[in-house]
Amino acid sequence: MNINNELATDLISEADSIVIFGSSLGVTDRKWWKLIGQNVEKRGCGLIYFVRDKSKDDSATPNFRRRWIREIMDIVKQRLELPQDVEVYTKRICIGINKPIFSSIELIK
């Protein structure tokens, strides 16, 4: 394992909360998703996952938005290798679809 992987492993393992943006839910990152899942399960770590999806219209009804969040939540729990039927994990995971995560940050000129 190289030094960057060791550092990432340590940071993920010790984190109280993890924010992910700009990352897919691909199986190629299984190692990292599994490590995050272990942290969510064993340490109660919180996870905030921001999704950018142009096919999801921001003006959709609340029912559609809830359905999209449930669908993404199921995929996230699958990637984290968490039991699908355990509600406690769902309370530790927050999904944001097309949210402006950096909108309140002022640029220094």
Sequence and secondary structure as in RCSB ss.txt:
>XXXX:A:sequence
MNINNELATDLISEADSIVIFGSSLGVTDRKWWKLIGQNVEKRGCGLIYFVRDKSKDDSATPNFRRRWIREIMDI
VKQRLELPQDVEVYTKRICIGINKPIFSSIELIK
>XXXX:A:secstr
  HHHHHHHHHHHH SEEEE S    GGGHHHHHHHHHHHHHH  EEEEEE  TTS TT  HHHHHHHHHHHHHH
HHHHTT  TT HHHHTTEEEEES  TTTT     
